[in-house]
Amino acid sequence: MSNETPHDGTAPGDRMVRLGVIVFGVGAVATLITVAPLFLGLHPLPSAAYFVCMLMGVGFALSAAGLLRSIRAQRRPPNP
């Protein structure tokens, strides 16, 4: 029996990491869209657009939590 992590994406925390990357990407795109009018001399977007930018932090936190969950699962002793 091998104690390696399966490579089929079923390790604990993998879904959280993937979801975190997607949420972070949405927040990054929202940040670019929100900041662009400031550099182009256009009217700033409404406050709701700035709140969507906070998804970058949420995505980072989700990814970090998934990574820590995966590490914890790998350190757990195997069941006899």
mmCIF file of the C-alpha atoms, coordinates in Angstrom:
data_MODEL
# 
_entry.id   MODEL 
# 
loop_
_atom_site.group_PDB 
_atom_site.id 
_atom_site.type_symbol 
_atom_site.label_atom_id 
_atom_site.label_alt_id 
_atom_site.label_comp_id 
_atom_site.label_asym_id 
_atom_site.label_entity_id 
_atom_site.label_seq_id 
_atom_site.pdbx_PDB_ins_code 
_atom_site.Cartn_x 
_atom_site.Cartn_y 
_atom_site.Cartn_z 
_atom_site.occupancy 
_atom_site.B_iso_or_equiv 
_atom_site.pdbx_formal_charge 
_atom_site.auth_seq_id 
_atom_site.auth_comp_id 
_atom_site.auth_asym_id 
_atom_site.auth_atom_id 
_atom_site.pdbx_PDB_model_num 
ATOM 1  C CA . MET A 1 1  ? 0.000   0.000  0.000   1.00 0.00 ? 1  MET A CA 1 
ATOM 2  C CA . SER A 1 2  ? 1.314   3.427  -0.925  1.00 0.00 ? 2  SER A CA 1 
ATOM 3  C CA . ASN A 1 3  ? 0.945   6.469  1.284   1.00 0.00 ? 3  ASN A CA 1 
ATOM 4  C CA . GLU A 1 4  ? 1.139   8.926  -1.616  1.00 0.00 ? 4  GLU A CA 1 
ATOM 5  C CA . THR A 1 5  ? -1.655  11.370 -2.322  1.00 0.00 ? 5  THR A CA 1 
ATOM 6  C CA . PRO A 1 6  ? -3.928  10.192 -5.155  1.00 0.00 ? 6  PRO A CA 1 
ATOM 7  C CA . HIS A 1 7  ? -3.415  12.109 -8.400  1.00 0.00 ? 7  HIS A CA 1 
ATOM 8  C CA . ASP A 1 8  ? -7.034  12.033 -9.512  1.00 0.00 ? 8  ASP A CA 1 
ATOM 9  C CA . GLY A 1 9  ? -7.882  15.266 -7.655  1.00 0.00 ? 9  GLY A CA 1 
ATOM 10 C CA . THR A 1 10 ? -9.706  13.614 -4.784  1.00 0.00 ? 10 THR A CA 1 
ATOM 11 C CA . ALA A 1 11 ? -7.337  14.668 -2.015  1.00 0.00 ? 11 ALA A CA 1 
ATOM 12 C CA . PRO A 1 12 ? -8.992  16.624 0.787   1.00 0.00 ? 12 PRO A CA 1 
ATOM 13 C CA . GLY A 1 13 ? -8.835  20.331 0.101   1.00 0.00 ? 13 GLY A CA 1 
ATOM 14 C CA . ASP A 1 14 ? -8.436  20.095 -3.688  1.00 0.00 ? 14 ASP A CA 1 
ATOM 15 C CA . ARG A 1 15 ? -11.910 21.432 -4.376  1.00 0.00 ? 15 ARG A CA 1 
ATOM 16 C CA . MET A 1 16 ? -11.357 24.312 -1.971  1.00 0.00 ? 16 MET A CA 1 
ATOM 17 C CA . VAL A 1 17 ? -8.123  25.240 -3.736  1.00 0.00 ? 17 VAL A CA 1 
ATOM 18 C CA . ARG A 1 18 ? -9.788  25.128 -7.153  1.00 0.00 ? 18 ARG A CA 1 
ATOM 19 C CA . LEU A 1 19 ? -12.739 27.170 -5.944  1.00 0.00 ? 19 LEU A CA 1 
ATOM 20 C CA . GLY A 1 20 ? -10.362 29.657 -4.340  1.00 0.00 ? 20 GLY A CA 1 
ATOM 21 C CA . VAL A 1 21 ? -8.462  30.099 -7.602  1.00 0.00 ? 21 VAL A CA 1 
ATOM 22 C CA . ILE A 1 22 ? -11.710 30.781 -9.471  1.00 0.00 ? 22 ILE A CA 1 
ATOM 23 C CA . VAL A 1 23 ? -12.955 33.261 -6.866  1.00 0.00 ? 23 VAL A CA 1 
ATOM 24 C CA . PHE A 1 24 ? -9.550  34.965 -6.787  1.00 0.00 ? 24 PHE A CA 1 
ATOM 25 C CA . GLY A 1 25 ? -9.619  35.251 -10.588 1.00 0.00 ? 25 GLY A CA 1 
ATOM 26 C CA . VAL A 1 26 ? -13.070 36.860 -10.534 1.00 0.00 ? 26 VAL A CA 1 
ATOM 27 C CA . GLY A 1 27 ? -11.843 39.336 -7.929  1.00 0.00 ? 27 GLY A CA 1 
ATOM 28 C CA . ALA A 1 28 ? -8.705  40.106 -9.952  1.00 0.00 ? 28 ALA A CA 1 
ATOM 29 C CA . VAL A 1 29 ? -10.729 40.817 -13.092 1.00 0.00 ? 29 VAL A CA 1 
ATOM 30 C CA . ALA A 1 30 ? -13.111 42.982 -11.065 1.00 0.00 ? 30 ALA A CA 1 
ATOM 31 C CA . THR A 1 31 ? -10.141 44.898 -9.662  1.00 0.00 ? 31 THR A CA 1 
ATOM 32 C CA . LEU A 1 32 ? -8.789  45.581 -13.147 1.00 0.00 ? 32 LEU A CA 1 
ATOM 33 C CA . ILE A 1 33 ? -12.215 46.727 -14.346 1.00 0.00 ? 33 ILE A CA 1 
ATOM 34 C CA . THR A 1 34 ? -12.726 48.903 -11.283 1.00 0.00 ? 34 THR A CA 1 
ATOM 35 C CA . VAL A 1 35 ? -9.320  50.592 -11.430 1.00 0.00 ? 35 VAL A CA 1 
ATOM 36 C CA . ALA A 1 36 ? -9.319  51.161 -15.206 1.00 0.00 ? 36 ALA A CA 1 
ATOM 37 C CA . PRO A 1 37 ? -11.716 54.168 -15.150 1.00 0.00 ? 37 PRO A CA 1 
ATOM 38 C CA . LEU A 1 38 ? -9.466  55.908 -12.634 1.00 0.00 ? 38 LEU A CA 1 
ATOM 39 C CA . PHE A 1 39 ? -6.520  55.731 -15.039 1.00 0.00 ? 39 PHE A CA 1 
ATOM 40 C CA . LEU A 1 40 ? -8.585  56.535 -18.132 1.00 0.00 ? 40 LEU A CA 1 
ATOM 41 C CA . GLY A 1 41 ? -10.174 59.644 -16.643 1.00 0.00 ? 41 GLY A CA 1 
ATOM 42 C CA . LEU A 1 42 ? -13.698 58.216 -16.685 1.00 0.00 ? 42 LEU A CA 1 
ATOM 43 C CA . HIS A 1 43 ? -16.303 58.310 -13.950 1.00 0.00 ? 43 HIS A CA 1 
ATOM 44 C CA . PRO A 1 44 ? -15.606 55.841 -11.148 1.00 0.00 ? 44 PRO A CA 1 
ATOM 45 C CA . LEU A 1 45 ? -17.785 52.766 -10.873 1.00 0.00 ? 45 LEU A CA 1 
ATOM 46 C CA . PRO A 1 46 ? -20.372 52.420 -8.079  1.00 0.00 ? 46 PRO A CA 1 
ATOM 47 C CA . SER A 1 47 ? -19.397 51.123 -4.665  1.00 0.00 ? 47 SER A CA 1 
ATOM 48 C CA . ALA A 1 48 ? -20.774 47.651 -5.416  1.00 0.00 ? 48 ALA A CA 1 
ATOM 49 C CA . ALA A 1 49 ? -17.970 47.153 -7.946  1.00 0.00 ? 49 ALA A CA 1 
ATOM 50 C CA . TYR A 1 50 ? -15.391 47.815 -5.246  1.00 0.00 ? 50 TYR A CA 1 
ATOM 51 C CA . PHE A 1 51 ? -17.011 45.206 -3.003  1.00 0.00 ? 51 PHE A CA 1 
ATOM 52 C CA . VAL A 1 52 ? -16.647 42.597 -5.770  1.00 0.00 ? 52 VAL A CA 1 
ATOM 53 C CA . CYS A 1 53 ? -12.902 43.325 -5.687  1.00 0.00 ? 53 CYS A CA 1 
ATOM 54 C CA . MET A 1 54 ? -12.833 41.870 -2.184  1.00 0.00 ? 54 MET A CA 1 
ATOM 55 C CA . LEU A 1 55 ? -13.308 38.442 -3.739  1.00 0.00 ? 55 LEU A CA 1 
ATOM 56 C CA . MET A 1 56 ? -9.544  38.368 -4.283  1.00 0.00 ? 56 MET A CA 1 
ATOM 57 C CA . GLY A 1 57 ? -9.027  38.097 -0.540  1.00 0.00 ? 57 GLY A CA 1 
ATOM 58 C CA . VAL A 1 58 ? -11.824 35.577 -0.155  1.00 0.00 ? 58 VAL A CA 1 
ATOM 59 C CA . GLY A 1 59 ? -10.342 33.422 -2.933  1.00 0.00 ? 59 GLY A CA 1 
ATOM 60 C CA . PHE A 1 60 ? -6.905  33.605 -1.375  1.00 0.00 ? 60 PHE A CA 1 
ATOM 61 C CA . ALA A 1 61 ? -8.315  32.550 1.989   1.00 0.00 ? 61 ALA A CA 1 
ATOM 62 C CA . LEU A 1 62 ? -10.221 29.631 0.421   1.00 0.00 ? 62 LEU A CA 1 
ATOM 63 C CA . SER A 1 63 ? -7.092  28.423 -1.369  1.00 0.00 ? 63 SER A CA 1 
ATOM 64 C CA . ALA A 1 64 ? -4.999  28.725 1.779   1.00 0.00 ? 64 ALA A CA 1 
ATOM 65 C CA . ALA A 1 65 ? -7.598  26.813 3.805   1.00 0.00 ? 65 ALA A CA 1 
ATOM 66 C CA . GLY A 1 66 ? -7.724  24.065 1.167   1.00 0.00 ? 66 GLY A CA 1 
ATOM 67 C CA . LEU A 1 67 ? -3.954  23.836 1.143   1.00 0.00 ? 67 LEU A CA 1 
ATOM 68 C CA . LEU A 1 68 ? -3.807  23.542 4.926   1.00 0.00 ? 68 LEU A CA 1 
ATOM 69 C CA . ARG A 1 69 ? -6.538  20.898 4.852   1.00 0.00 ? 69 ARG A CA 1 
ATOM 70 C CA . SER A 1 70 ? -4.583  18.906 2.277   1.00 0.00 ? 70 SER A CA 1 
ATOM 71 C CA . ILE A 1 71 ? -1.387  19.153 4.345   1.00 0.00 ? 71 ILE A CA 1 
ATOM 72 C CA . ARG A 1 72 ? -3.235  18.032 7.472   1.00 0.00 ? 72 ARG A CA 1 
ATOM 73 C CA . ALA A 1 73 ? -4.685  15.027 5.642   1.00 0.00 ? 73 ALA A CA 1 
ATOM 74 C CA . GLN A 1 74 ? -1.236  13.974 4.425   1.00 0.00 ? 74 GLN A CA 1 
ATOM 75 C CA . ARG A 1 75 ? 0.238   14.152 7.914   1.00 0.00 ? 75 ARG A CA 1 
ATOM 76 C CA . ARG A 1 76 ? -2.557  12.087 9.435   1.00 0.00 ? 76 ARG A CA 1 
ATOM 77 C CA . PRO A 1 77 ? -1.432  8.529  10.178  1.00 0.00 ? 77 PRO A CA 1 
ATOM 78 C CA . PRO A 1 78 ? -3.008  5.874  7.925   1.00 0.00 ? 78 PRO A CA 1 
ATOM 79 C CA . ASN A 1 79 ? -5.876  3.828  9.318   1.00 0.00 ? 79 ASN A CA 1 
ATOM 80 C CA . PRO A 1 80 ? -4.901  0.227  10.180  1.00 0.00 ? 80 PRO A CA 1 
# 
